[in-house]
């Protein structure tokens, strides 16, 4: 098992994960500098709207590269862990919003 991916899909997945981490890091640096906050404006919503799909796409590409290209690398498994965490967090958040929202669809 190598550290870096060898296949094209594995490398694309790796770079998408790097972009995801950079987007989140930029938000938290901006928050530390008091440029943005969680409560004012929609900065966190915009950050997640851009970052979460990138992580999920990276997850899908990692799984495809492991299954079809037999790509087994440490970065690929890290990418899968990040993608699963983001995917589960987004689903949990949406489920809680549905359960505890004051406006019901029915």
C-alpha positions as CSV (number, residue, x, y, z in Angstrom):
1,X,0.0,0.0,0.0
2,X,1.4,3.3,-1.0
3,X,0.9,6.7,0.6
4,X,-0.1,8.7,-2.5
5,X,-2.6,7.5,-5.1
6,X,-1.3,6.3,-8.5
7,X,-4.5,6.4,-10.6
8,X,-6.0,9.5,-12.1
9,X,-9.3,9.1,-10.2
10,X,-7.3,8.7,-6.9
11,X,-5.3,11.9,-7.6
12,X,-8.4,13.9,-8.5
13,X,-10.1,12.7,-5.3
14,X,-7.0,13.7,-3.3
15,X,-7.0,17.2,-4.8
16,X,-10.7,17.6,-4.2
17,X,-10.2,16.7,-0.5
18,X,-7.4,19.3,-0.3
19,X,-9.7,21.9,-1.8
20,X,-12.4,20.9,0.8
21,X,-9.9,21.4,3.6
22,X,-8.6,24.7,2.3
23,X,-12.2,26.1,2.0
24,X,-13.0,25.1,5.6
25,X,-9.6,26.5,6.8
26,X,-10.2,29.8,5.0
27,X,-13.6,30.1,6.7
28,X,-12.2,29.5,10.2
29,X,-9.2,31.8,9.6
30,X,-11.7,34.5,8.5
31,X,-13.8,33.8,11.6
32,X,-10.7,34.0,13.9
33,X,-9.9,37.4,12.3
34,X,-13.6,38.5,13.0
35,X,-14.3,39.0,9.4
36,X,-17.3,36.5,9.4
37,X,-19.3,34.7,12.1
38,X,-21.7,31.8,12.4
39,X,-24.6,33.9,13.5
40,X,-24.4,36.9,11.2
41,X,-24.9,36.6,7.5
42,X,-24.8,33.4,5.5
43,X,-21.1,32.8,5.3
44,X,-21.2,29.4,7.0
45,X,-24.1,28.3,4.8
46,X,-22.2,29.4,1.7
47,X,-19.0,27.6,2.9
48,X,-20.8,24.4,3.4
49,X,-22.8,24.8,0.1
50,X,-19.5,24.8,-1.7
51,X,-17.4,22.4,0.5
52,X,-19.8,19.6,1.1
53,X,-20.5,18.6,-2.5
54,X,-16.7,18.7,-3.2
55,X,-16.2,16.2,-0.3
56,X,-19.0,13.9,-1.4
57,X,-17.7,13.9,-5.0
58,X,-14.3,13.1,-3.7
59,X,-15.8,10.2,-1.7
60,X,-17.5,8.8,-4.8
61,X,-14.3,9.1,-6.9
62,X,-12.2,7.4,-4.1
63,X,-14.6,4.5,-4.0
64,X,-14.6,4.1,-7.7
65,X,-10.8,4.2,-7.9
66,X,-10.5,1.5,-5.2
67,X,-13.1,-0.7,-6.8
68,X,-12.1,-0.4,-10.5
69,X,-8.5,0.5,-10.4
70,X,-7.5,-1.5,-7.3
71,X,-6.1,1.7,-5.9
72,X,-5.1,1.2,-2.3
73,X,-3.3,4.2,-0.8
74,X,-3.4,5.9,2.6
75,X,-4.6,9.2,1.0
76,X,-7.5,7.3,-0.7
77,X,-8.7,5.9,2.6
78,X,-8.3,9.3,4.3
79,X,-10.4,10.8,1.5
80,X,-13.1,8.2,2.1
81,X,-13.1,8.9,5.8
82,X,-13.5,12.7,5.2
83,X,-16.3,12.1,2.6
84,X,-18.2,9.7,4.9
85,X,-18.0,12.2,7.8
86,X,-19.3,15.1,5.7
87,X,-22.0,12.9,4.1
88,X,-23.2,11.6,7.5
89,X,-23.1,15.1,9.1
90,X,-25.1,16.6,6.3
91,X,-27.8,13.9,6.5
92,X,-27.9,14.2,10.3
93,X,-28.3,18.0,10.1
94,X,-31.1,17.7,7.5
95,X,-32.9,15.0,9.5
96,X,-32.7,17.1,12.7
97,X,-34.1,20.1,10.9
98,X,-37.0,18.0,9.6
99,X,-37.7,16.6,13.1
100,X,-37.5,19.9,15.0
101,X,-38.8,22.4,12.5
102,X,-41.9,24.3,13.5
103,X,-43.3,24.2,9.9
104,X,-44.5,20.8,8.9
105,X,-45.0,19.9,5.3
106,X,-48.2,17.9,6.0
